[in-house]
Amino acid sequence: MALLCCASNSLADSQDQARRMHDRLTGVPPTDAMLDAMASALEAGRSEEAGLYAIDGAPGVAATGDFYTVVLKNWVTPWTNEEQDAFAPLNDYSATVIGLVRDEADFRDILSADVLYVGEGGGLPAYAGGNNDHYEALEASGANLGDEQVLVRRSQSSVTGLPAAAVAGVVSTRAAARAYFVDGTNRAMFRFTVLNHLCMDLEQLKDATRPADRIRQDVSRSPGGDSRLFLNNCVECHAGMDPLAQAYAYYDFPYPSEEEAPGLELDQRKDLGQLVYSPGAVQPKYLINGATFGTGYVTPNDHWTNYWRLGVNSGRVGWQGDAGGSGNVDLAVNAAYAEGDGASSLGRELANSDAFAQCQVQKVFRHVCARDPAAADAPAVSSIVGGFNNHHNLKRVFAQVAGYCVEQL
C-alpha cells in the first residue's frame, strides 16, 4: 500500500511539473494527452524531451502552436524597436527569429545569413519594403507560426531585392532598419545589436586604452572646452564603437519629410520609409558635423576593425577564432584585431563570441523562469551555454531551461 502511495505521489509530481512546464513554454494549459506524454518523459528523466513535446508536440499529440505565436513572438519583439515594446506587431525581424528557432537553424546566423521568413497563404499582401502590412496581416490571421506551410524560409536578397553583400540576417530587415538605421549616425544599430545579442550596453564595453584614430569628426575632442572629458569619457566608447559601426556605412532608412507628407506625424512618416543600401558610397550621415573636429576620421568605406579584441573586452566578450571571415589582417595597429567588410562579416564576429551564447541563455532563462539567474543557478546555466556552443539550437535551450526551472519550484 505504501508503494502504491509513493508511486501515485511521484506521478502527481511529474504531472504537476509537466503542467508548469507547458504553461511556461506556451502560456496555456496542456491537454490531458499532452500532460500524460510530458509527465511520462519527466518520469523517465527526459526533461528536455518533455519541453520539446510542449513546443512541437508528442507522438500522436499535437502542440498548440502558442510557443511560436505568443511566447516566442513576445520574447523577440523587444529587440525590434528602441522602446523595447514586447507587444509591437509581428515584423520581418521577429518572424525571422521565430523561423530560425522553429527550424532549429544555427542561431548564430541571425546576424549574418541571407535569410528571411515570410507568410504563405491566400489573402496576405505581398512583402513590401515600404510597409509592414504583410506581417500584420499574417499575425491578424491567427495562423500558427510553428507551421512550416505558414511561415516559410526564403533568401532575403530574393525577397527584398537587396544585393547579397547588403544582407546580414535581421540587421538588414526592414524592422531593424526602421528602428536603428533611421536618422542619427548608425551608431544606434551597433549599440542595440550589442545590447540585444550580447546583453551588454556600451557602459560595459568601455575601454579608454584603445586607439582613437577611427573616431569620427562629429565627436568633439574638447567637449565644453575640456579635453579631459574626451580622454576620460568619450574615447572609452567611441574608440571601439566607431570602427565597428563603420560596417553599416552604406545603409540608411530615409522617409518622407513634412513637406512631402503633410499632415502625418513623425512616426507615420517613418512608417513610409524604406531601407537604402548604396554600395561603395558612404551615407552622408557618416560625414555630418565634420567641422566639430576637422582632423577626425573620415569614413571611406564599410571596412570595420575590432579594436576590442584586445584589452579588457577580450575577456568580457570572449571573441572566438577568426569570425570576421577575412583573416587577422594587420590593417590596424596589431595583427590580433579582426577585420572585415560590411554588416554580415561583423555579424559573424559578434555571434561567434562567448557573450553571444551567454546572452541567449540568459534571455531564455529570464523569460521562461520569470527571474534572472542566481548564483545557485550558475552550474546549470554554464552547462546549457556549453551545449548551445556545440549545437547552436535555441529551441533546445528553451526546453532545457524550462526543465531546469520547473524542478526548482
Secondary structure as a PSIPRED ss2 file (coil, helix, strand):
# PSIPRED VFORMAT (PSIPRED V4.0)

   1 M C   1.000  0.000  0.000
   2 A H   0.000  1.000  0.000
   3 L H   0.000  1.000  0.000
   4 L H   0.000  1.000  0.000
   5 C H   0.000  1.000  0.000
   6 C H   0.000  1.000  0.000
   7 A H   0.000  1.000  0.000
   8 S H   0.000  1.000  0.000
   9 N H   0.000  1.000  0.000
  10 S H   0.000  1.000  0.000
  11 L H   0.000  1.000  0.000
  12 A H   0.000  1.000  0.000
  13 D H   0.000  1.000  0.000
  14 S H   0.000  1.000  0.000
  15 Q H   0.000  1.000  0.000
  16 D H   0.000  1.000  0.000
  17 Q H   0.000  1.000  0.000
  18 A H   0.000  1.000  0.000
  19 R H   0.000  1.000  0.000
  20 R H   0.000  1.000  0.000
  21 M H   0.000  1.000  0.000
  22 H H   0.000  1.000  0.000
  23 D H   0.000  1.000  0.000
  24 R H   0.000  1.000  0.000
  25 L H   0.000  1.000  0.000
  26 T H   0.000  1.000  0.000
  27 G C   1.000  0.000  0.000
  28 V C   1.000  0.000  0.000
  29 P C   1.000  0.000  0.000
  30 P C   1.000  0.000  0.000
  31 T C   1.000  0.000  0.000
  32 D H   0.000  1.000  0.000
  33 A H   0.000  1.000  0.000
  34 M H   0.000  1.000  0.000
  35 L H   0.000  1.000  0.000
  36 D H   0.000  1.000  0.000
  37 A H   0.000  1.000  0.000
  38 M H   0.000  1.000  0.000
  39 A H   0.000  1.000  0.000
  40 S H   0.000  1.000  0.000
  41 A H   0.000  1.000  0.000
  42 L H   0.000  1.000  0.000
  43 E H   0.000  1.000  0.000
  44 A C   1.000  0.000  0.000
  45 G C   1.000  0.000  0.000
  46 R C   1.000  0.000  0.000
  47 S H   0.000  1.000  0.000
  48 E H   0.000  1.000  0.000
  49 E H   0.000  1.000  0.000
  50 A H   0.000  1.000  0.000
  51 G H   0.000  1.000  0.000
  52 L H   0.000  1.000  0.000
  53 Y H   0.000  1.000  0.000
  54 A H   0.000  1.000  0.000
  55 I H   0.000  1.000  0.000
  56 D H   0.000  1.000  0.000
  57 G C   1.000  0.000  0.000
  58 A E   0.000  0.000  1.000
  59 P C   1.000  0.000  0.000
  60 G C   1.000  0.000  0.000
  61 V E   0.000  0.000  1.000
  62 A C   1.000  0.000  0.000
  63 A C   1.000  0.000  0.000
  64 T C   1.000  0.000  0.000
  65 G C   1.000  0.000  0.000
  66 D H   0.000  1.000  0.000
  67 F H   0.000  1.000  0.000
  68 Y H   0.000  1.000  0.000
  69 T H   0.000  1.000  0.000
  70 V H   0.000  1.000  0.000
  71 V H   0.000  1.000  0.000
  72 L H   0.000  1.000  0.000
  73 K H   0.000  1.000  0.000
  74 N H   0.000  1.000  0.000
  75 W H   0.000  1.000  0.000
  76 V H   0.000  1.000  0.000
  77 T H   0.000  1.000  0.000
  78 P H   0.000  1.000  0.000
  79 W H   0.000  1.000  0.000
  80 T H   0.000  1.000  0.000
  81 N C   1.000  0.000  0.000
  82 E C   1.000  0.000  0.000
  83 E C   1.000  0.000  0.000
  84 Q C   1.000  0.000  0.000
  85 D C   1.000  0.000  0.000
  86 A C   1.000  0.000  0.000
  87 F C   1.000  0.000  0.000
  88 A C   1.000  0.000  0.000
  89 P C   1.000  0.000  0.000
  90 L C   1.000  0.000  0.000
  91 N C   1.000  0.000  0.000
  92 D H   0.000  1.000  0.000
  93 Y H   0.000  1.000  0.000
  94 S H   0.000  1.000  0.000
  95 A H   0.000  1.000  0.000
  96 T H   0.000  1.000  0.000
  97 V H   0.000  1.000  0.000
  98 I H   0.000  1.000  0.000
  99 G H   0.000  1.000  0.000
 100 L H   0.000  1.000  0.000
 101 V H   0.000  1.000  0.000
 102 R H   0.000  1.000  0.000
 103 D C   1.000  0.000  0.000
 104 E C   1.000  0.000  0.000
 105 A C   1.000  0.000  0.000
 106 D C   1.000  0.000  0.000
 107 F H   0.000  1.000  0.000
 108 R H   0.000  1.000  0.000
 109 D H   0.000  1.000  0.000
 110 I H   0.000  1.000  0.000
 111 L H   0.000  1.000  0.000
 112 S C   1.000  0.000  0.000
 113 A C   1.000  0.000  0.000
 114 D C   1.000  0.000  0.000
 115 V C   1.000  0.000  0.000
 116 L E   0.000  0.000  1.000
 117 Y E   0.000  0.000  1.000
 118 V E   0.000  0.000  1.000
 119 G E   0.000  0.000  1.000
 120 E C   1.000  0.000  0.000
 121 G C   1.000  0.000  0.000
 122 G C   1.000  0.000  0.000
 123 G C   1.000  0.000  0.000
 124 L C   1.000  0.000  0.000
 125 P C   1.000  0.000  0.000
 126 A C   1.000  0.000  0.000
 127 Y C   1.000  0.000  0.000
 128 A C   1.000  0.000  0.000
 129 G C   1.000  0.000  0.000
 130 G C   1.000  0.000  0.000
 131 N C   1.000  0.000  0.000
 132 N C   1.000  0.000  0.000
 133 D H   0.000  1.000  0.000
 134 H H   0.000  1.000  0.000
 135 Y H   0.000  1.000  0.000
 136 E H   0.000  1.000  0.000
 137 A H   0.000  1.000  0.000
 138 L H   0.000  1.000  0.000
 139 E H   0.000  1.000  0.000
 140 A H   0.000  1.000  0.000
 141 S C   1.000  0.000  0.000
 142 G C   1.000  0.000  0.000
 143 A C   1.000  0.000  0.000
 144 N C   1.000  0.000  0.000
 145 L C   1.000  0.000  0.000
 146 G C   1.000  0.000  0.000
 147 D C   1.000  0.000  0.000
 148 E C   1.000  0.000  0.000
 149 Q C   1.000  0.000  0.000
 150 V C   1.000  0.000  0.000
 151 L E   0.000  0.000  1.000
 152 V E   0.000  0.000  1.000
 153 R E   0.000  0.000  1.000
 154 R E   0.000  0.000  1.000
 155 S C   1.000  0.000  0.000
 156 Q H   0.000  1.000  0.000
 157 S H   0.000  1.000  0.000
 158 S H   0.000  1.000  0.000
 159 V H   0.000  1.000  0.000
 160 T H   0.000  1.000  0.000
 161 G C   1.000  0.000  0.000
 162 L C   1.000  0.000  0.000
 163 P C   1.000  0.000  0.000
 164 A H   0.000  1.000  0.000
 165 A H   0.000  1.000  0.000
 166 A H   0.000  1.000  0.000
 167 V C   1.000  0.000  0.000
 168 A C   1.000  0.000  0.000
 169 G H   0.000  1.000  0.000
 170 V H   0.000  1.000  0.000
 171 V H   0.000  1.000  0.000
 172 S H   0.000  1.000  0.000
 173 T C   1.000  0.000  0.000
 174 R H   0.000  1.000  0.000
 175 A H   0.000  1.000  0.000
 176 A H   0.000  1.000  0.000
 177 A H   0.000  1.000  0.000
 178 R H   0.000  1.000  0.000
 179 A H   0.000  1.000  0.000
 180 Y H   0.000  1.000  0.000
 181 F H   0.000  1.000  0.000
 182 V C   1.000  0.000  0.000
 183 D C   1.000  0.000  0.000
 184 G C   1.000  0.000  0.000
 185 T C   1.000  0.000  0.000
 186 N C   1.000  0.000  0.000
 187 R H   0.000  1.000  0.000
 188 A H   0.000  1.000  0.000
 189 M H   0.000  1.000  0.000
 190 F H   0.000  1.000  0.000
 191 R H   0.000  1.000  0.000
 192 F H   0.000  1.000  0.000
 193 T H   0.000  1.000  0.000
 194 V H   0.000  1.000  0.000
 195 L H   0.000  1.000  0.000
 196 N H   0.000  1.000  0.000
 197 H H   0.000  1.000  0.000
 198 L C   1.000  0.000  0.000
 199 C C   1.000  0.000  0.000
 200 M C   1.000  0.000  0.000
 201 D C   1.000  0.000  0.000
 202 L H   0.000  1.000  0.000
 203 E H   0.000  1.000  0.000
 204 Q H   0.000  1.000  0.000
 205 L H   0.000  1.000  0.000
 206 K C   1.000  0.000  0.000
 207 D C   1.000  0.000  0.000
 208 A C   1.000  0.000  0.000
 209 T C   1.000  0.000  0.000
 210 R C   1.000  0.000  0.000
 211 P C   1.000  0.000  0.000
 212 A C   1.000  0.000  0.000
 213 D C   1.000  0.000  0.000
 214 R C   1.000  0.000  0.000
 215 I C   1.000  0.000  0.000
 216 R E   0.000  0.000  1.000
 217 Q C   1.000  0.000  0.000
 218 D C   1.000  0.000  0.000
 219 V C   1.000  0.000  0.000
 220 S C   1.000  0.000  0.000
 221 R C   1.000  0.000  0.000
 222 S C   1.000  0.000  0.000
 223 P H   0.000  1.000  0.000
 224 G H   0.000  1.000  0.000
 225 G H   0.000  1.000  0.000
 226 D C   1.000  0.000  0.000
 227 S H   0.000  1.000  0.000
 228 R H   0.000  1.000  0.000
 229 L H   0.000  1.000  0.000
 230 F H   0.000  1.000  0.000
 231 L H   0.000  1.000  0.000
 232 N H   0.000  1.000  0.000
 233 N H   0.000  1.000  0.000
 234 C H   0.000  1.000  0.000
 235 V H   0.000  1.000  0.000
 236 E H   0.000  1.000  0.000
 237 C H   0.000  1.000  0.000
 238 H H   0.000  1.000  0.000
 239 A H   0.000  1.000  0.000
 240 G H   0.000  1.000  0.000
 241 M H   0.000  1.000  0.000
 242 D H   0.000  1.000  0.000
 243 P H   0.000  1.000  0.000
 244 L H   0.000  1.000  0.000
 245 A H   0.000  1.000  0.000
 246 Q H   0.000  1.000  0.000
 247 A H   0.000  1.000  0.000
 248 Y H   0.000  1.000  0.000
 249 A C   1.000  0.000  0.000
 250 Y C   1.000  0.000  0.000
 251 Y E   0.000  0.000  1.000
 252 D E   0.000  0.000  1.000
 253 F C   1.000  0.000  0.000
 254 P C   1.000  0.000  0.000
 255 Y C   1.000  0.000  0.000
 256 P C   1.000  0.000  0.000
 257 S C   1.000  0.000  0.000
 258 E C   1.000  0.000  0.000
 259 E C   1.000  0.000  0.000
 260 E C   1.000  0.000  0.000
 261 A C   1.000  0.000  0.000
 262 P C   1.000  0.000  0.000
 263 G C   1.000  0.000  0.000
 264 L C   1.000  0.000  0.000
 265 E C   1.000  0.000  0.000
 266 L H   0.000  1.000  0.000
 267 D H   0.000  1.000  0.000
 268 Q H   0.000  1.000  0.000
 269 R H   0.000  1.000  0.000
 270 K H   0.000  1.000  0.000
 271 D C   1.000  0.000  0.000
 272 L C   1.000  0.000  0.000
 273 G C   1.000  0.000  0.000
 274 Q C   1.000  0.000  0.000
 275 L C   1.000  0.000  0.000
 276 V E   0.000  0.000  1.000
 277 Y E   0.000  0.000  1.000
 278 S C   1.000  0.000  0.000
 279 P C   1.000  0.000  0.000
 280 G C   1.000  0.000  0.000
 281 A C   1.000  0.000  0.000
 282 V C   1.000  0.000  0.000
 283 Q C   1.000  0.000  0.000
 284 P H   0.000  1.000  0.000
 285 K H   0.000  1.000  0.000
 286 Y H   0.000  1.000  0.000
 287 L H   0.000  1.000  0.000
 288 I C   1.000  0.000  0.000
 289 N C   1.000  0.000  0.000
 290 G C   1.000  0.000  0.000
 291 A C   1.000  0.000  0.000
 292 T C   1.000  0.000  0.000
 293 F C   1.000  0.000  0.000
 294 G C   1.000  0.000  0.000
 295 T C   1.000  0.000  0.000
 296 G C   1.000  0.000  0.000
 297 Y E   0.000  0.000  1.000
 298 V C   1.000  0.000  0.000
 299 T C   1.000  0.000  0.000
 300 P C   1.000  0.000  0.000
 301 N C   1.000  0.000  0.000
 302 D C   1.000  0.000  0.000
 303 H E   0.000  0.000  1.000
 304 W E   0.000  0.000  1.000
 305 T E   0.000  0.000  1.000
 306 N E   0.000  0.000  1.000
 307 Y H   0.000  1.000  0.000
 308 W H   0.000  1.000  0.000
 309 R H   0.000  1.000  0.000
 310 L C   1.000  0.000  0.000
 311 G C   1.000  0.000  0.000
 312 V C   1.000  0.000  0.000
 313 N H   0.000  1.000  0.000
 314 S H   0.000  1.000  0.000
 315 G H   0.000  1.000  0.000
 316 R H   0.000  1.000  0.000
 317 V H   0.000  1.000  0.000
 318 G H   0.000  1.000  0.000
 319 W E   0.000  0.000  1.000
 320 Q C   1.000  0.000  0.000
 321 G C   1.000  0.000  0.000
 322 D C   1.000  0.000  0.000
 323 A C   1.000  0.000  0.000
 324 G C   1.000  0.000  0.000
 325 G C   1.000  0.000  0.000
 326 S C   1.000  0.000  0.000
 327 G C   1.000  0.000  0.000
 328 N C   1.000  0.000  0.000
 329 V C   1.000  0.000  0.000
 330 D C   1.000  0.000  0.000
 331 L C   1.000  0.000  0.000
 332 A C   1.000  0.000  0.000
 333 V C   1.000  0.000  0.000
 334 N C   1.000  0.000  0.000
 335 A C   1.000  0.000  0.000
 336 A C   1.000  0.000  0.000
 337 Y C   1.000  0.000  0.000
 338 A E   0.000  0.000  1.000
 339 E E   0.000  0.000  1.000
 340 G E   0.000  0.000  1.000
 341 D E   0.000  0.000  1.000
 342 G H   0.000  1.000  0.000
 343 A H   0.000  1.000  0.000
 344 S H   0.000  1.000  0.000
 345 S H   0.000  1.000  0.000
 346 L H   0.000  1.000  0.000
 347 G H   0.000  1.000  0.000
 348 R H   0.000  1.000  0.000
 349 E H   0.000  1.000  0.000
 350 L H   0.000  1.000  0.000
 351 A H   0.000  1.000  0.000
 352 N C   1.000  0.000  0.000
 353 S E   0.000  0.000  1.000
 354 D H   0.000  1.000  0.000
 355 A H   0.000  1.000  0.000
 356 F H   0.000  1.000  0.000
 357 A H   0.000  1.000  0.000
 358 Q H   0.000  1.000  0.000
 359 C H   0.000  1.000  0.000
 360 Q H   0.000  1.000  0.000
 361 V H   0.000  1.000  0.000
 362 Q H   0.000  1.000  0.000
 363 K H   0.000  1.000  0.000
 364 V H   0.000  1.000  0.000
 365 F H   0.000  1.000  0.000
 366 R H   0.000  1.000  0.000
 367 H H   0.000  1.000  0.000
 368 V H   0.000  1.000  0.000
 369 C H   0.000  1.000  0.000
 370 A C   1.000  0.000  0.000
 371 R C   1.000  0.000  0.000
 372 D C   1.000  0.000  0.000
 373 P C   1.000  0.000  0.000
 374 A C   1.000  0.000  0.000
 375 A H   0.000  1.000  0.000
 376 A H   0.000  1.000  0.000
 377 D H   0.000  1.000  0.000
 378 A H   0.000  1.000  0.000
 379 P H   0.000  1.000  0.000
 380 A H   0.000  1.000  0.000
 381 V H   0.000  1.000  0.000
 382 S H   0.000  1.000  0.000
 383 S H   0.000  1.000  0.000
 384 I H   0.000  1.000  0.000
 385 V H   0.000  1.000  0.000
 386 G H   0.000  1.000  0.000
 387 G H   0.000  1.000  0.000
 388 F H   0.000  1.000  0.000
 389 N H   0.000  1.000  0.000
 390 N H   0.000  1.000  0.000
 391 H H   0.000  1.000  0.000
 392 H C   1.000  0.000  0.000
 393 N C   1.000  0.000  0.000
 394 L H   0.000  1.000  0.000
 395 K H   0.000  1.000  0.000
 396 R H   0.000  1.000  0.000
 397 V H   0.000  1.000  0.000
 398 F H   0.000  1.000  0.000
 399 A H   0.000  1.000  0.000
 400 Q H   0.000  1.000  0.000
 401 V H   0.000  1.000  0.000
 402 A H   0.000  1.000  0.000
 403 G H   0.000  1.000  0.000
 404 Y H   0.000  1.000  0.000
 405 C H   0.000  1.000  0.000
 406 V H   0.000  1.000  0.000
 407 E H   0.000  1.000  0.000
 408 Q H   0.000  1.000  0.000
 409 L C   1.000  0.000  0.000
